[in-house]
Amino acid sequence: MAADEIDINYVANLARLQLTPAEAEKLKPQLGQILHYFHKLDQLDVSRIEPTAHAMPRVNVMRPDQVTASLSQPDALRNAPAQINGLFMVPKIVE
């Protein structure tokens, strides 16, 4: 896509940006250069490269779940500032 074909105001609207006319004129050639670089990447042969979601392998660093005894209801409510019918009482936030 040539820089002449880029509708910078449309792209800015998609990005939820409000550009002045001077900013739009400054960014239009820059966006054209970025797109030109991406067209260079299209020329690479990636047929033997396996698709990945991340550049580095990611490993779950969390410990495995273990079943343990939970708090009893009186213990859970012991430090509650307010309770009613064995439940935590919280301020109403929806009107």
C-alpha positions as CSV (number, residue, x, y, z in Angstrom):
1,M,0.0,0.0,0.0
2,A,1.5,3.3,-1.0
3,A,1.5,6.2,1.4
4,D,-0.9,8.1,-0.9
5,E,-3.5,5.4,-0.3
6,I,-3.4,5.6,3.5
7,D,-6.4,7.3,5.1
8,I,-4.6,8.5,8.2
9,N,-7.8,9.9,9.7
10,Y,-9.5,6.5,9.4
11,V,-6.6,4.8,11.1
12,A,-6.5,7.5,13.8
13,N,-10.2,6.9,14.4
14,L,-9.7,3.2,14.7
15,A,-7.0,3.9,17.3
16,R,-9.3,6.4,19.1
17,L,-6.9,9.3,18.4
18,Q,-7.7,12.9,17.6
19,L,-5.1,14.3,15.3
20,T,-4.6,17.8,14.2
21,P,-4.1,18.3,10.5
22,A,-0.4,19.0,11.1
23,E,-0.1,15.8,13.1
24,A,-1.9,13.8,10.4
25,E,0.5,15.1,7.7
26,K,3.5,14.3,9.8
27,L,2.3,10.7,10.7
28,K,1.1,9.8,7.2
29,P,4.7,9.2,5.7
30,Q,5.8,7.5,8.9
31,L,2.9,5.0,8.7
32,G,3.8,4.5,5.0
33,Q,7.4,3.6,6.0
34,I,6.1,1.1,8.7
35,L,3.8,-0.6,6.1
36,H,6.7,-0.7,3.6
37,Y,8.8,-2.5,6.2
38,F,6.0,-5.0,6.8
39,H,5.9,-5.7,3.0
40,K,9.6,-6.6,3.2
41,L,8.7,-9.2,5.9
42,D,6.2,-10.8,3.4
43,Q,9.2,-11.8,1.3
44,L,10.7,-14.1,4.0
45,D,10.3,-17.8,3.6
46,V,8.6,-19.0,6.8
47,S,7.3,-22.3,5.5
48,R,9.5,-24.3,7.8
49,I,8.9,-22.2,10.9
50,E,6.4,-23.4,13.4
51,P,3.8,-20.8,14.4
52,T,4.1,-19.6,18.0
53,A,2.1,-17.5,20.3
54,H,5.2,-16.2,22.2
55,A,8.8,-15.7,21.2
56,M,10.0,-17.6,24.3
57,P,8.4,-20.8,25.8
58,R,6.1,-20.0,28.6
59,V,5.8,-22.3,31.6
60,N,3.2,-22.1,34.3
61,V,5.1,-21.0,37.4
62,M,2.2,-21.6,39.8
63,R,2.2,-24.5,42.3
64,P,-0.3,-27.3,41.7
65,D,-3.6,-27.1,43.5
66,Q,-3.8,-29.1,46.7
67,V,-7.0,-29.8,48.5
68,T,-6.9,-28.5,52.1
69,A,-9.4,-27.9,54.9
70,S,-11.2,-24.6,54.5
71,L,-12.2,-22.2,57.2
72,S,-15.4,-22.9,59.2
73,Q,-18.2,-20.3,58.8
74,P,-17.6,-18.8,62.3
75,D,-13.9,-18.5,61.7
76,A,-14.5,-16.8,58.3
77,L,-16.9,-14.3,59.9
78,R,-14.9,-13.7,63.0
79,N,-13.3,-10.4,61.8
80,A,-16.1,-9.3,59.5
81,P,-17.1,-5.7,60.4
82,A,-20.8,-6.6,59.7
83,Q,-22.6,-9.8,59.2
84,I,-26.2,-10.9,58.9
85,N,-27.7,-14.4,58.9
86,G,-24.2,-16.0,58.8
87,L,-23.1,-13.9,55.7
88,F,-20.8,-11.0,55.2
89,M,-22.8,-7.7,55.0
90,V,-21.4,-5.2,52.5
91,P,-22.6,-1.8,51.4
92,K,-25.0,-1.6,48.6
93,I,-23.3,-0.4,45.4
94,V,-26.0,-0.8,42.8
95,E,-29.0,1.5,43.0
